[in-house]
Amino acid sequence: MSELRRITVDPELCGGRPTLRRMRIRVKDVLDLLASGASQEEILADYPLLEAGDIVAALEFAARQSDHPVLRVA
């Protein structure tokens, strides 16, 4: 089941950047932590308002953003 429902975009929150469940925790922040080697358990300990599904949502969001159509000129 998709966790993308956890991703919210509000122009009044974090400059309209994607956040998790209307909190001031940006998707990018979670992705940066994962990229730097932080484990899911470490992130959840450092951000007690986050839930495991939020981390999954951030990864799913990033995966969908990285997919793009390939256009070929005939």
C-alpha atoms as a printed R data frame, in Angstrom:
   type eleno elety resid chain resno      x      y       z
1  ATOM     1    CA   MET     A     1  0.000  0.000   0.000
2  ATOM     2    CA   SER     A     2  1.266  3.455  -0.886
3  ATOM     3    CA   GLU     A     3  2.326  5.791   1.906
4  ATOM     4    CA   LEU     A     4  2.273  8.890  -0.320
5  ATOM     5    CA   ARG     A     5 -0.771 10.217   1.533
6  ATOM     6    CA   ARG     A     6  1.709 11.206   4.275
7  ATOM     7    CA   ILE     A     7  3.383 13.721   1.942
8  ATOM     8    CA   THR     A     8  1.861 17.184   2.189
9  ATOM     9    CA   VAL     A     9  2.555 20.413   0.331
10 ATOM    10    CA   ASP     A    10  1.379 23.656   1.855
11 ATOM    11    CA   PRO     A    11  2.587 27.061   0.574
12 ATOM    12    CA   GLU     A    12  2.458 28.321   4.183
13 ATOM    13    CA   LEU     A    13  4.713 25.544   5.504
14 ATOM    14    CA   CYS     A    14  8.431 25.234   4.730
15 ATOM    15    CA   GLY     A    15  8.071 27.449   1.679
16 ATOM    16    CA   GLY     A    16  5.768 24.980  -0.037
17 ATOM    17    CA   ARG     A    17  8.332 22.179  -0.024
18 ATOM    18    CA   PRO     A    18  7.044 18.631   0.522
19 ATOM    19    CA   THR     A    19  6.738 17.772   4.207
20 ATOM    20    CA   LEU     A    20  5.579 14.794   6.217
21 ATOM    21    CA   ARG     A    21  2.058 14.942   7.670
22 ATOM    22    CA   ARG     A    22  1.976 18.757   7.806
23 ATOM    23    CA   MET     A    23  4.898 18.811  10.216
24 ATOM    24    CA   ARG     A    24  7.911 21.025   9.703
25 ATOM    25    CA   ILE     A    25  9.954 17.991   8.702
26 ATOM    26    CA   ARG     A    26 10.754 18.116   5.008
27 ATOM    27    CA   VAL     A    27 10.929 15.010   2.856
28 ATOM    28    CA   LYS     A    28 14.391 16.187   1.803
29 ATOM    29    CA   ASP     A    29 15.585 16.192   5.419
30 ATOM    30    CA   VAL     A    30 14.674 12.536   5.849
31 ATOM    31    CA   LEU     A    31 16.250 11.624   2.512
32 ATOM    32    CA   ASP     A    32 19.437 13.488   3.428
33 ATOM    33    CA   LEU     A    33 19.648 11.594   6.712
34 ATOM    34    CA   LEU     A    34 19.210  8.264   4.937
35 ATOM    35    CA   ALA     A    35 21.801  9.219   2.310
36 ATOM    36    CA   SER     A    36 24.306 10.105   5.032
37 ATOM    37    CA   GLY     A    37 23.964  6.616   6.507
38 ATOM    38    CA   ALA     A    38 21.468  7.160   9.322
39 ATOM    39    CA   SER     A    39 19.346  4.118  10.034
40 ATOM    40    CA   GLN     A    40 15.576  4.210  10.249
41 ATOM    41    CA   GLU     A    41 15.846  3.573  13.988
42 ATOM    42    CA   GLU     A    42 18.223  6.530  14.447
43 ATOM    43    CA   ILE     A    43 15.935  8.855  12.515
44 ATOM    44    CA   LEU     A    44 12.885  7.775  14.506
45 ATOM    45    CA   ALA     A    45 14.805  8.279  17.757
46 ATOM    46    CA   ASP     A    46 15.949 11.771  16.723
47 ATOM    47    CA   TYR     A    47 12.502 12.780  15.434
48 ATOM    48    CA   PRO     A    48  9.970 11.232  17.836
49 ATOM    49    CA   LEU     A    49  6.993 12.663  15.925
50 ATOM    50    CA   LEU     A    50  7.958 10.660  12.833
51 ATOM    51    CA   GLU     A    51  6.580  7.193  12.195
52 ATOM    52    CA   ALA     A    52  8.128  4.380  10.173
53 ATOM    53    CA   GLY     A    53  5.548  4.990   7.439
54 ATOM    54    CA   ASP     A    54  6.855  8.545   7.054
55 ATOM    55    CA   ILE     A    55 10.280  7.241   6.090
56 ATOM    56    CA   VAL     A    56  8.709  4.843   3.604
57 ATOM    57    CA   ALA     A    57  6.692  7.762   2.192
58 ATOM    58    CA   ALA     A    58  9.852  9.848   1.731
59 ATOM    59    CA   LEU     A    59 11.539  7.011  -0.138
60 ATOM    60    CA   GLU     A    60  8.472  6.361  -2.278
61 ATOM    61    CA   PHE     A    61  8.217 10.074  -3.086
62 ATOM    62    CA   ALA     A    62 11.883 10.180  -4.135
63 ATOM    63    CA   ALA     A    63 11.515  7.068  -6.266
64 ATOM    64    CA   ARG     A    64  8.580  8.547  -8.124
65 ATOM    65    CA   GLN     A    65 10.363 11.861  -8.628
66 ATOM    66    CA   SER     A    66 13.369 10.141 -10.181
67 ATOM    67    CA   ASP     A    67 11.276  8.432 -12.852
68 ATOM    68    CA   HIS     A    68 10.795 10.420 -16.024
69 ATOM    69    CA   PRO     A    69  9.810  9.682 -19.593
70 ATOM    70    CA   VAL     A    70 12.531  9.256 -22.165
71 ATOM    71    CA   LEU     A    71 11.803 11.312 -25.255
72 ATOM    72    CA   ARG     A    72 13.334 10.266 -28.543
73 ATOM    73    CA   VAL     A    73 13.590 12.444 -31.574
74 ATOM    74    CA   ALA     A    74 12.549 10.549 -34.697
